[in-house]
Amino acid sequence: MTPGAGAPVAAIDCGTNSVRLLVAAGPAQAPVELERTLRITRLGQGVDATGEFHPDALARTFAACDEYAAVLAAHGVGRLRFVATSAARDAGNREEFFAGVRARLGVDPEVISGAEEAQLSFDGALGASPEAAPPALVVDIGGGSTELVLGASGQPVRGTSLDIGSVRLRERFLASDPPTAEQVAAATAHVDALLDASGIDLAAARTWIGVGGTATSLSAIVQGLETYDRARVHGSTVTRADLTALADRLLGSTVAEVLIIPTMVPGRADVICAGALICARVAARVGVDLTVSESDILDEVVAQLLAAAP
């Protein structure tokens, strides 16, 4: 894909559980969204246990890349940045993943560090919420890692990436369906230990912003939405009490019961309980309710591409 002046740009965020695409054009300060889509591929399937990508997970992810290649061509995208996060940082056979992406999209995936992932998520969230009272805490609960960043827009921030996410926590601790009380207690203790050792003063936050699929899914459930509505999720508030109650409900439900929730997608139903547990443990440490944002790492990567346009 060769750069073209004024051509749309695109960002792909390849995480442990999903691959997301954003295509946009226009000025970096006010980009026009042309297409935004998500495919759940569970690239991180079993990586925590085996240290390698499963062939089925690679096949699902490559199928999404094939689909996205057609979307990029249809929009005449000039520049594409493909960022890969937690699962790609950990897999021993990631060269196979790199080659498959390169063959389909013509770019090399960038395996970004947890620190860079945290900063991009923070900048993306704050870019859409400039009124957020500082210091703001941005939390991105992914499939393989959880990013915590505390700071203010345009100022130095303190951030970290914890080696736990909804897929990793489910696979490592919550094996039963539904998880047993003993499994939940062990998972909770593990999350608490990571949060306590994070070096982030969560209680100092005056604003708490959640980005990513866990936060947006929890908001949709709390609101009782019959179909997912991005406009109603973005900027919504979820109280700490509601988060705790919902985590308890999801941890006590089977995957089949979770799938009955109208806004739940199959590829997230088995891990949303783990994501909710992480979110509830953050809620126990902050003094403010959760504000959910649909603007995150994808939006920041696109803004950077547009800002660098010739």
Phi and psi restraints in degrees (value plus and minus 20) as a CYANA .aco file:
   2 THR   PHI    -115.4   -75.4
   2 THR   PSI     121.4   161.4
   3 PRO   PHI     -80.6   -40.6
   3 PRO   PSI     124.3   164.3
   4 GLY   PHI    -159.2  -119.2
   4 GLY   PSI     113.1   153.1
   5 ALA   PHI     -80.6   -40.6
   5 ALA   PSI     108.3   148.3
   6 GLY   PHI      59.0    99.0
   6 GLY   PSI     -23.3    16.7
   7 ALA   PHI     -92.1   -52.1
   7 ALA   PSI     131.4   171.4
   8 PRO   PHI     -80.5   -40.5
   8 PRO   PSI     136.8   176.8
   9 VAL   PHI    -139.3   -99.3
   9 VAL   PSI     145.3   185.3
  10 ALA   PHI    -164.9  -124.9
  10 ALA   PSI     130.0   170.0
  11 ALA   PHI    -148.4  -108.4
  11 ALA   PSI     120.0   160.0
  12 ILE   PHI    -142.6  -102.6
  12 ILE   PSI     108.4   148.4
  13 ASP   PHI    -131.1   -91.1
  13 ASP   PSI      90.7   130.7
  14 CYS   PHI    -124.4   -84.4
  14 CYS   PSI      85.4   125.4
  15 GLY   PHI    -126.4   -86.4
  15 GLY   PSI    -189.4  -149.4
  16 THR   PHI     -88.8   -48.8
  16 THR   PSI     -53.8   -13.8
  17 ASN   PHI    -131.8   -91.8
  17 ASN   PSI     -46.0    -6.0
  18 SER   PHI    -162.5  -122.5
  18 SER   PSI     140.4   180.4
  19 VAL   PHI    -141.9  -101.9
  19 VAL   PSI     101.7   141.7
  20 ARG   PHI    -139.1   -99.1
  20 ARG   PSI     125.8   165.8
  21 LEU   PHI    -146.6  -106.6
  21 LEU   PSI     116.6   156.6
  22 LEU   PHI    -151.8  -111.8
  22 LEU   PSI     106.4   146.4
  23 VAL   PHI    -135.2   -95.2
  23 VAL   PSI     111.5   151.5
  24 ALA   PHI    -169.7  -129.7
  24 ALA   PSI     144.8   184.8
  25 ALA   PHI    -165.1  -125.1
  25 ALA   PSI     152.6   192.6
  26 GLY   PHI      77.4   117.4
  26 GLY   PSI    -187.2  -147.2
  27 PRO   PHI     -93.1   -53.1
  27 PRO   PSI     130.1   170.1
  28 ALA   PHI     -81.8   -41.8
  28 ALA   PSI     -51.4   -11.4
  29 GLN   PHI     -94.9   -54.9
  29 GLN   PSI     -42.3    -2.3
  30 ALA   PHI    -167.3  -127.3
  30 ALA   PSI      45.6    85.6
  31 PRO   PHI     -86.3   -46.3
  31 PRO   PSI     128.4   168.4
  32 VAL   PHI    -118.7   -78.7
  32 VAL   PSI      97.4   137.4
  33 GLU   PHI     -95.3   -55.3
  33 GLU   PSI     103.3   143.3
  34 LEU   PHI    -119.2   -79.2
  34 LEU   PSI     -54.7   -14.7
  35 GLU   PHI    -181.4  -141.4
  35 GLU   PSI     119.0   159.0
  36 ARG   PHI    -161.0  -121.0
  36 ARG   PSI     105.0   145.0
  37 THR   PHI    -169.1  -129.1
  37 THR   PSI     143.0   183.0
  38 LEU   PHI    -160.9  -120.9
  38 LEU   PSI     120.4   160.4
  39 ARG   PHI    -149.7  -109.7
  39 ARG   PSI     109.4   149.4
  40 ILE   PHI    -107.2   -67.2
  40 ILE   PSI      97.3   137.3
  41 THR   PHI    -139.9   -99.9
  41 THR   PSI     -34.3     5.7
  42 ARG   PHI      30.3    70.3
  42 ARG   PSI      32.8    72.8
  43 LEU   PHI     -76.7   -36.7
  43 LEU   PSI     -52.7   -12.7
  44 GLY   PHI    -103.5   -63.5
  44 GLY   PSI      -7.1    32.9
  45 GLN   PHI     -72.5   -32.5
  45 GLN   PSI      94.5   134.5
  46 GLY   PHI      53.3    93.3
  46 GLY   PSI     -19.8    20.2
  47 VAL   PHI     -81.6   -41.6
  47 VAL   PSI     -56.6   -16.6
  48 ASP   PHI     -81.8   -41.8
  48 ASP   PSI     -54.2   -14.2
  49 ALA   PHI    -108.7   -68.7
  49 ALA   PSI     -58.4   -18.4
  50 THR   PHI    -121.8   -81.8
  50 THR   PSI     -43.5    -3.5
  51 GLY   PHI      59.3    99.3
  51 GLY   PSI     -11.1    28.9
  52 GLU   PHI    -160.3  -120.3
  52 GLU   PSI     135.9   175.9
  53 PHE   PHI     -89.8   -49.8
  53 PHE   PSI     116.9   156.9
  54 HIS   PHI     -97.5   -57.5
  54 HIS   PSI     122.6   162.6
  55 PRO   PHI     -75.5   -35.5
  55 PRO   PSI     -57.6   -17.6
  56 ASP   PHI     -86.1   -46.1
  56 ASP   PSI     -57.3   -17.3
  57 ALA   PHI     -87.2   -47.2
  57 ALA   PSI     -60.6   -20.6
  58 LEU   PHI     -83.5   -43.5
  58 LEU   PSI     -61.5   -21.5
  59 ALA   PHI     -82.4   -42.4
  59 ALA   PSI     -62.3   -22.3
  60 ARG   PHI     -84.6   -44.6
  60 ARG   PSI     -60.8   -20.8
  61 THR   PHI     -89.3   -49.3
  61 THR   PSI     -59.6   -19.6
  62 PHE   PHI     -86.8   -46.8
  62 PHE   PSI     -53.9   -13.9
  63 ALA   PHI     -83.4   -43.4
  63 ALA   PSI     -59.5   -19.5
  64 ALA   PHI     -84.7   -44.7
  64 ALA   PSI     -59.6   -19.6
  65 CYS   PHI     -83.2   -43.2
  65 CYS   PSI     -60.2   -20.2
  66 ASP   PHI     -80.1   -40.1
  66 ASP   PSI     -63.9   -23.9
  67 GLU   PHI     -83.5   -43.5
  67 GLU   PSI     -63.6   -23.6
  68 TYR   PHI     -88.3   -48.3
  68 TYR   PSI     -52.4   -12.4
  69 ALA   PHI     -79.7   -39.7
  69 ALA   PSI     -59.8   -19.8
  70 ALA   PHI     -87.0   -47.0
  70 ALA   PSI     -58.3   -18.3
  71 VAL   PHI     -84.7   -44.7
  71 VAL   PSI     -64.5   -24.5
  72 LEU   PHI     -81.7   -41.7
  72 LEU   PSI     -61.8   -21.8
  73 ALA   PHI     -85.5   -45.5
  73 ALA   PSI     -59.5   -19.5
  74 ALA   PHI     -84.3   -44.3
  74 ALA   PSI     -52.6   -12.6
  75 HIS   PHI    -111.1   -71.1
  75 HIS   PSI     -25.6    14.4
  76 GLY   PHI      44.7    84.7
  76 GLY   PSI      21.2    61.2
  77 VAL   PHI     -83.1   -43.1
  77 VAL   PSI     112.7   152.7
  78 GLY   PHI    -110.5   -70.5
  78 GLY   PSI     -59.5   -19.5
  79 ARG   PHI    -155.5  -115.5
  79 ARG   PSI     120.2   160.2
  80 LEU   PHI    -151.3  -111.3
  80 LEU   PSI     114.5   154.5
  81 ARG   PHI    -139.8   -99.8
  81 ARG   PSI     106.8   146.8
  82 PHE   PHI    -133.8   -93.8
  82 PHE   PSI      92.1   132.1
  83 VAL   PHI    -128.6   -88.6
  83 VAL   PSI     117.2   157.2
  84 ALA   PHI    -139.4   -99.4
  84 ALA   PSI     122.4   162.4
  85 THR   PHI    -137.5   -97.5
  85 THR   PSI    -148.3  -108.3
  86 SER   PHI     -73.0   -33.0
  86 SER   PSI     -73.4   -33.4
  87 ALA   PHI     -80.4   -40.4
  87 ALA   PSI     -60.3   -20.3
  88 ALA   PHI     -90.0   -50.0
  88 ALA   PSI     -43.0    -3.0
  89 ARG   PHI     -92.2   -52.2
  89 ARG   PSI     -45.4    -5.4
  90 ASP   PHI    -124.2   -84.2
  90 ASP   PSI     -39.0     1.0
  91 ALA   PHI    -100.2   -60.2
  91 ALA   PSI     112.4   152.4
  92 GLY   PHI     -93.7   -53.7
  92 GLY   PSI     -46.0    -6.0
  93 ASN   PHI    -122.2   -82.2
  93 ASN   PSI      15.9    55.9
  94 ARG   PHI     -89.2   -49.2
  94 ARG   PSI     -38.0     2.0
  95 GLU   PHI     -82.2   -42.2
  95 GLU   PSI     -52.9   -12.9
  96 GLU   PHI     -84.8   -44.8
  96 GLU   PSI     -59.8   -19.8
  97 PHE   PHI     -83.9   -43.9
  97 PHE   PSI     -67.1   -27.1
  98 PHE   PHI     -77.8   -37.8
  98 PHE   PSI     -66.3   -26.3
  99 ALA   PHI     -83.9   -43.9
  99 ALA   PSI     -59.4   -19.4
 100 GLY   PHI     -86.0   -46.0
 100 GLY   PSI     -61.1   -21.1
 101 VAL   PHI     -86.8   -46.8
 101 VAL   PSI     -64.7   -24.7
 102 ARG   PHI     -79.6   -39.6
 102 ARG   PSI     -61.6   -21.6
 103 ALA   PHI     -85.7   -45.7
 103 ALA   PSI     -50.2   -10.2
 104 ARG   PHI    -114.3   -74.3
 104 ARG   PSI     -52.4   -12.4
 105 LEU   PHI    -138.5   -98.5
 105 LEU   PSI     -29.8    10.2
 106 GLY   PHI      54.7    94.7
 106 GLY   PSI      -6.5    33.5
 107 VAL   PHI    -151.9  -111.9
 107 VAL   PSI     137.1   177.1
 108 ASP   PHI    -109.9   -69.9
 108 ASP   PSI     110.7   150.7
 109 PRO   PHI     -81.7   -41.7
 109 PRO   PSI     120.9   160.9
 110 GLU   PHI    -119.3   -79.3
 110 GLU   PSI      94.5   134.5
 111 VAL   PHI    -104.0   -64.0
 111 VAL   PSI      83.1   123.1
 112 ILE   PHI    -108.7   -68.7
 112 ILE   PSI     131.6   171.6
 113 SER   PHI     -91.6   -51.6
 113 SER   PSI     143.1   183.1
 114 GLY   PHI     -80.4   -40.4
 114 GLY   PSI     -55.9   -15.9
 115 ALA   PHI     -85.6   -45.6
 115 ALA   PSI     -62.5   -22.5
 116 GLU   PHI     -88.3   -48.3
 116 GLU   PSI     -58.7   -18.7
 117 GLU   PHI     -79.6   -39.6
 117 GLU   PSI     -63.3   -23.3
 118 ALA   PHI     -83.0   -43.0
 118 ALA   PSI     -63.3   -23.3
 119 GLN   PHI     -85.6   -45.6
 119 GLN   PSI     -62.9   -22.9
 120 LEU   PHI     -83.4   -43.4
 120 LEU   PSI     -60.7   -20.7
 121 SER   PHI     -83.9   -43.9
 121 SER   PSI     -62.3   -22.3
 122 PHE   PHI     -82.4   -42.4
 122 PHE   PSI     -69.3   -29.3
 123 ASP   PHI     -84.2   -44.2
 123 ASP   PSI     -58.8   -18.8
 124 GLY   PHI     -84.1   -44.1
 124 GLY   PSI     -62.1   -22.1
 125 ALA   PHI     -89.3   -49.3
 125 ALA   PSI     -64.3   -24.3
 126 LEU   PHI     -91.0   -51.0
 126 LEU   PSI     -47.9    -7.9
 127 GLY   PHI     -82.3   -42.3
 127 GLY   PSI     -50.0   -10.0
 128 ALA   PHI    -114.8   -74.8
 128 ALA   PSI     -26.1    13.9
 129 SER   PHI    -155.1  -115.1
 129 SER   PSI      40.9    80.9
 130 PRO   PHI     -84.2   -44.2
 130 PRO   PSI     -38.3     1.7
 131 GLU   PHI    -103.9   -63.9
 131 GLU   PSI     -23.2    16.8
 132 ALA   PHI     -78.4   -38.4
 132 ALA   PSI     109.4   149.4
 133 ALA   PHI     -89.5   -49.5
 133 ALA   PSI     106.8   146.8
 134 PRO   PHI    -101.7   -61.7
 134 PRO   PSI     135.2   175.2
 135 PRO   PHI     -95.2   -55.2
 135 PRO   PSI     122.4   162.4
 136 ALA   PHI    -121.0   -81.0
 136 ALA   PSI     119.2   159.2
 137 LEU   PHI    -125.2   -85.2
 137 LEU   PSI      99.8   139.8
 138 VAL   PHI    -127.2   -87.2
 138 VAL   PSI     106.9   146.9
 139 VAL   PHI    -142.3  -102.3
 139 VAL   PSI     105.3   145.3
 140 ASP   PHI    -141.1  -101.1
 140 ASP   PSI      83.2   123.2
 141 ILE   PHI    -111.6   -71.6
 141 ILE   PSI      83.5   123.5
 142 GLY   PHI    -114.3   -74.3
 142 GLY   PSI    -185.2  -145.2
 143 GLY   PHI     -99.8   -59.8
 143 GLY   PSI     -56.5   -16.5
 144 GLY   PHI    -131.6   -91.6
 144 GLY   PSI     -39.0     1.0
 145 SER   PHI    -167.3  -127.3
 145 SER   PSI     144.1   184.1
 146 THR   PHI    -146.8  -106.8
 146 THR   PSI     103.8   143.8
 147 GLU   PHI    -119.2   -79.2
 147 GLU   PSI     114.2   154.2
 148 LEU   PHI    -144.6  -104.6
 148 LEU   PSI     105.5   145.5
 149 VAL   PHI    -155.5  -115.5
 149 VAL   PSI     110.1   150.1
 150 LEU   PHI    -141.7  -101.7
 150 LEU   PSI     106.7   146.7
 151 GLY   PHI     151.7   191.7
 151 GLY   PSI    -180.8  -140.8
 152 ALA   PHI    -152.9  -112.9
 152 ALA   PSI     132.0   172.0
 153 SER   PHI     -79.4   -39.4
 153 SER   PSI     110.1   150.1
 154 GLY   PHI      58.8    98.8
 154 GLY   PSI     -15.5    24.5
 155 GLN   PHI    -143.0  -103.0
 155 GLN   PSI     140.3   180.3
 156 PRO   PHI     -77.1   -37.1
 156 PRO   PSI     121.9   161.9
 157 VAL   PHI    -144.7  -104.7
 157 VAL   PSI     141.5   181.5
 158 ARG   PHI    -133.9   -93.9
 158 ARG   PSI     103.7   143.7
 159 GLY   PHI    -161.7  -121.7
 159 GLY   PSI     141.2   181.2
 160 THR   PHI    -173.4  -133.4
 160 THR   PSI     139.7   179.7
 161 SER   PHI    -140.2  -100.2
 161 SER   PSI      99.7   139.7
 162 LEU   PHI    -113.2   -73.2
 162 LEU   PSI     119.2   159.2
 163 ASP   PHI    -101.8   -61.8
 163 ASP   PSI      35.1    75.1
 164 ILE   PHI    -174.7  -134.7
 164 ILE   PSI     119.7   159.7
 165 GLY   PHI    -171.0  -131.0
 165 GLY   PSI    -193.1  -153.1
 166 SER   PHI     -85.7   -45.7
 166 SER   PSI     -62.0   -22.0
 167 VAL   PHI     -90.3   -50.3
 167 VAL   PSI     -67.5   -27.5
 168 ARG   PHI     -82.5   -42.5
 168 ARG   PSI     -62.5   -22.5
 169 LEU   PHI     -86.8   -46.8
 169 LEU   PSI     -61.6   -21.6
 170 ARG   PHI     -83.1   -43.1
 170 ARG   PSI     -67.9   -27.9
 171 GLU   PHI     -85.6   -45.6
 171 GLU   PSI     -56.6   -16.6
 172 ARG   PHI    -103.0   -63.0
 172 ARG   PSI     -54.9   -14.9
 173 PHE   PHI    -142.8  -102.8
 173 PHE   PSI     -53.8   -13.8
 174 LEU   PHI    -128.6   -88.6
 174 LEU   PSI      43.2    83.2
 175 ALA   PHI     -97.0   -57.0
 175 ALA   PSI     -48.3    -8.3
 176 SER   PHI    -100.7   -60.7
 176 SER   PSI     143.8   183.8
 177 ASP   PHI    -150.9  -110.9
 177 ASP   PSI      78.9   118.9
 178 PRO   PHI     -98.2   -58.2
 178 PRO   PSI     146.4   186.4
 179 PRO   PHI     -79.6   -39.6
 179 PRO   PSI     126.8   166.8
 180 THR   PHI     -97.6   -57.6
 180 THR   PSI     144.8   184.8
 181 ALA   PHI     -81.0   -41.0
 181 ALA   PSI     -57.0   -17.0
 182 GLU   PHI     -86.5   -46.5
 182 GLU   PSI     -60.2   -20.2
 183 GLN   PHI     -85.2   -45.2
 183 GLN   PSI     -62.4   -22.4
 184 VAL   PHI     -83.6   -43.6
 184 VAL   PSI     -61.3   -21.3
 185 ALA   PHI     -83.4   -43.4
 185 ALA   PSI     -61.4   -21.4
 186 ALA   PHI     -86.7   -46.7
 186 ALA   PSI     -62.1   -22.1
 187 ALA   PHI     -84.0   -44.0
 187 ALA   PSI     -62.0   -22.0
 188 THR   PHI     -82.4   -42.4
 188 THR   PSI     -63.5   -23.5
 189 ALA   PHI     -82.6   -42.6
 189 ALA   PSI     -58.5   -18.5
 190 HIS   PHI     -86.7   -46.7
 190 HIS   PSI     -66.0   -26.0
 191 VAL   PHI     -82.7   -42.7
 191 VAL   PSI     -63.7   -23.7
 192 ASP   PHI     -79.7   -39.7
 192 ASP   PSI     -61.8   -21.8
 193 ALA   PHI     -83.9   -43.9
 193 ALA   PSI     -61.0   -21.0
 194 LEU   PHI     -86.8   -46.8
 194 LEU   PSI     -62.5   -22.5
 195 LEU   PHI     -85.0   -45.0
 195 LEU   PSI     -60.9   -20.9
 196 ASP   PHI     -85.5   -45.5
 196 ASP   PSI     -50.0   -10.0
 197 ALA   PHI    -115.4   -75.4
 197 ALA   PSI     -14.5    25.5
 198 SER   PHI     -91.4   -51.4
 198 SER   PSI     -42.8    -2.8
 199 GLY   PHI      59.7    99.7
 199 GLY   PSI     -16.0    24.0
 200 ILE   PHI    -122.5   -82.5
 200 ILE   PSI     105.8   145.8
 201 ASP   PHI    -102.4   -62.4
 201 ASP   PSI      66.0   106.0
 202 LEU   PHI     -81.8   -41.8
 202 LEU   PSI     -52.9   -12.9
 203 ALA   PHI     -88.2   -48.2
 203 ALA   PSI     -36.3     3.7
 204 ALA   PHI     -97.9   -57.9
 204 ALA   PSI     -33.7     6.3
 205 ALA   PHI     -86.4   -46.4
 205 ALA   PSI     113.9   153.9
 206 ARG   PHI    -118.4   -78.4
 206 ARG   PSI     -36.6     3.4
 207 THR   PHI    -156.3  -116.3
 207 THR   PSI     117.6   157.6
 208 TRP   PHI    -142.1  -102.1
 208 TRP   PSI      97.2   137.2
 209 ILE   PHI    -134.8   -94.8
 209 ILE   PSI     108.3   148.3
 210 GLY   PHI    -127.7   -87.7
 210 GLY   PSI     111.0   151.0
 211 VAL   PHI    -143.8  -103.8
 211 VAL   PSI     143.2   183.2
 212 GLY   PHI      74.6   114.6
 212 GLY   PSI     153.6   193.6
 213 GLY   PHI     -84.5   -44.5
 213 GLY   PSI     -52.4   -12.4
 214 THR   PHI     -85.1   -45.1
 214 THR   PSI     -71.6   -31.6
 215 ALA   PHI     -82.6   -42.6
 215 ALA   PSI     -64.5   -24.5
 216 THR   PHI     -88.3   -48.3
 216 THR   PSI     -56.8   -16.8
 217 SER   PHI     -86.3   -46.3
 217 SER   PSI     -62.0   -22.0
 218 LEU   PHI     -83.6   -43.6
 218 LEU   PSI     -60.4   -20.4
 219 SER   PHI     -81.4   -41.4
 219 SER   PSI     -64.9   -24.9
 220 ALA   PHI     -81.2   -41.2
 220 ALA   PSI     -58.4   -18.4
 221 ILE   PHI     -88.2   -48.2
 221 ILE   PSI     -67.4   -27.4
 222 VAL   PHI     -80.4   -40.4
 222 VAL   PSI     -58.4   -18.4
 223 GLN   PHI     -93.6   -53.6
 223 GLN   PSI     -33.6     6.4
 224 GLY   PHI      50.5    90.5
 224 GLY   PSI      11.7    51.7
 225 LEU   PHI     -86.4   -46.4
 225 LEU   PSI     118.9   158.9
 226 GLU   PHI    -102.6   -62.6
 226 GLU   PSI     -51.7   -11.7
 227 THR   PHI    -154.5  -114.5
 227 THR   PSI     130.7   170.7
 228 TYR   PHI     -87.0   -47.0
 228 TYR   PSI     109.6   149.6
 229 ASP   PHI    -147.3  -107.3
 229 ASP   PSI      82.4   122.4
 230 ARG   PHI     -76.1   -36.1
 230 ARG   PSI     -59.7   -19.7
 231 ALA   PHI     -85.5   -45.5
 231 ALA   PSI     -55.4   -15.4
 232 ARG   PHI    -100.2   -60.2
 232 ARG   PSI     -44.9    -4.9
 233 VAL   PHI     -99.1   -59.1
 233 VAL   PSI     -63.5   -23.5
 234 HIS   PHI     -84.4   -44.4
 234 HIS   PSI     104.8   144.8
 235 GLY   PHI      63.9   103.9
 235 GLY   PSI     -19.9    20.1
 236 SER   PHI     -92.9   -52.9
 236 SER   PSI     137.3   177.3
 237 THR   PHI    -133.9   -93.9
 237 THR   PSI     113.9   153.9
 238 VAL   PHI    -140.9  -100.9
 238 VAL   PSI     102.1   142.1
 239 THR   PHI     -91.1   -51.1
 239 THR   PSI     137.0   177.0
 240 ARG   PHI     -82.5   -42.5
 240 ARG   PSI     -57.2   -17.2
 241 ALA   PHI     -83.8   -43.8
 241 ALA   PSI     -61.2   -21.2
 242 ASP   PHI     -85.7   -45.7
 242 ASP   PSI     -58.0   -18.0
 243 LEU   PHI     -83.6   -43.6
 243 LEU   PSI     -64.2   -24.2
 244 THR   PHI     -84.0   -44.0
 244 THR   PSI     -64.5   -24.5
 245 ALA   PHI     -84.8   -44.8
 245 ALA   PSI     -60.5   -20.5
 246 LEU   PHI     -88.5   -48.5
 246 LEU   PSI     -58.9   -18.9
 247 ALA   PHI     -80.5   -40.5
 247 ALA   PSI     -64.4   -24.4
 248 ASP   PHI     -81.3   -41.3
 248 ASP   PSI     -62.1   -22.1
 249 ARG   PHI     -83.0   -43.0
 249 ARG   PSI     -66.3   -26.3
 250 LEU   PHI     -88.6   -48.6
 250 LEU   PSI     -58.1   -18.1
 251 LEU   PHI     -88.0   -48.0
 251 LEU   PSI     -42.5    -2.5
 252 GLY   PHI    -114.9   -74.9
 252 GLY   PSI     -15.1    24.9
 253 SER   PHI    -128.4   -88.4
 253 SER   PSI     130.5   170.5
 254 THR   PHI     -98.4   -58.4
 254 THR   PSI     143.9   183.9
 255 VAL   PHI     -80.3   -40.3
 255 VAL   PSI     -58.8   -18.8
 256 ALA   PHI     -82.1   -42.1
 256 ALA   PSI     -57.9   -17.9
 257 GLU   PHI     -89.5   -49.5
 257 GLU   PSI     -58.4   -18.4
 258 VAL   PHI     -84.6   -44.6
 258 VAL   PSI     -56.9   -16.9
 259 LEU   PHI     -83.8   -43.8
 259 LEU   PSI     -39.2     0.8
 260 ILE   PHI     -92.9   -52.9
 260 ILE   PSI     -42.4    -2.4
 261 ILE   PHI     -79.6   -39.6
 261 ILE   PSI     106.5   146.5
 262 PRO   PHI     -76.1   -36.1
 262 PRO   PSI     -56.8   -16.8
 263 THR   PHI    -113.0   -73.0
 263 THR   PSI     -16.3    23.7
 264 MET   PHI    -102.8   -62.8
 264 MET   PSI     114.1   154.1
 265 VAL   PHI    -120.0   -80.0
 265 VAL   PSI     127.0   167.0
 266 PRO   PHI     -74.4   -34.4
 266 PRO   PSI     -59.8   -19.8
 267 GLY   PHI     -93.4   -53.4
 267 GLY   PSI     -25.5    14.5
 268 ARG   PHI    -133.7   -93.7
 268 ARG   PSI     -33.9     6.1
 269 ALA   PHI     -81.1   -41.1
 269 ALA   PSI     -54.7   -14.7
 270 ASP   PHI    -102.3   -62.3
 270 ASP   PSI     -33.9     6.1
 271 VAL   PHI    -137.3   -97.3
 271 VAL   PSI     -25.4    14.6
 272 ILE   PHI     -84.7   -44.7
 272 ILE   PSI     -49.8    -9.8
 273 CYS   PHI     -83.4   -43.4
 273 CYS   PSI     -58.9   -18.9
 274 ALA   PHI     -88.9   -48.9
 274 ALA   PSI     -62.2   -22.2
 275 GLY   PHI     -81.9   -41.9
 275 GLY   PSI     -59.6   -19.6
 276 ALA   PHI     -85.5   -45.5
 276 ALA   PSI     -56.3   -16.3
 277 LEU   PHI     -83.1   -43.1
 277 LEU   PSI     -65.8   -25.8
 278 ILE   PHI     -79.6   -39.6
 278 ILE   PSI     -65.2   -25.2
 279 CYS   PHI     -82.0   -42.0
 279 CYS   PSI     -60.8   -20.8
 280 ALA   PHI     -86.3   -46.3
 280 ALA   PSI     -54.3   -14.3
 281 ARG   PHI     -92.2   -52.2
 281 ARG   PSI     -51.3   -11.3
 282 VAL   PHI     -86.5   -46.5
 282 VAL   PSI     -63.4   -23.4
 283 ALA   PHI     -77.9   -37.9
 283 ALA   PSI     -52.3   -12.3
 284 ALA   PHI     -90.2   -50.2
 284 ALA   PSI     -33.3     6.7
 285 ARG   PHI    -129.8   -89.8
 285 ARG   PSI     -36.9     3.1
 286 VAL   PHI    -117.3   -77.3
 286 VAL   PSI     143.3   183.3
 287 GLY   PHI    -128.3   -88.3
 287 GLY   PSI      -7.8    32.2
 288 VAL   PHI    -154.3  -114.3
 288 VAL   PSI     139.4   179.4
 289 ASP   PHI     -99.0   -59.0
 289 ASP   PSI     147.0   187.0
 290 LEU   PHI    -106.0   -66.0
 290 LEU   PSI     109.7   149.7
 291 THR   PHI    -124.3   -84.3
 291 THR   PSI     107.8   147.8
 292 VAL   PHI    -117.7   -77.7
 292 VAL   PSI     113.6   153.6
 293 SER   PHI    -142.2  -102.2
 293 SER   PSI     118.8   158.8
 294 GLU   PHI    -109.6   -69.6
 294 GLU   PSI     -23.1    16.9
 295 SER   PHI    -120.0   -80.0
 295 SER   PSI     104.8   144.8
 296 ASP   PHI    -170.2  -130.2
 296 ASP   PSI    -164.3  -124.3
 297 ILE   PHI     -78.3   -38.3
 297 ILE   PSI     -59.1   -19.1
 298 LEU   PHI     -79.9   -39.9
 298 LEU   PSI     -65.7   -25.7
 299 ASP   PHI     -84.8   -44.8
 299 ASP   PSI     -57.2   -17.2
 300 GLU   PHI     -90.2   -50.2
 300 GLU   PSI     -60.6   -20.6
 301 VAL   PHI     -83.1   -43.1
 301 VAL   PSI     -63.1   -23.1
 302 VAL   PHI     -83.3   -43.3
 302 VAL   PSI     -62.7   -22.7
 303 ALA   PHI     -80.7   -40.7
 303 ALA   PSI     -59.8   -19.8
 304 GLN   PHI     -86.2   -46.2
 304 GLN   PSI     -60.2   -20.2
 305 LEU   PHI     -83.1   -43.1
 305 LEU   PSI     -62.3   -22.3
 306 LEU   PHI     -88.6   -48.6
 306 LEU   PSI     -56.8   -16.8
 307 ALA   PHI     -86.3   -46.3
 307 ALA   PSI     -48.9    -8.9
 308 ALA   PHI    -110.4   -70.4
 308 ALA   PSI     -17.6    22.4
 309 ALA   PHI     -84.3   -44.3
 309 ALA   PSI     122.7   162.7
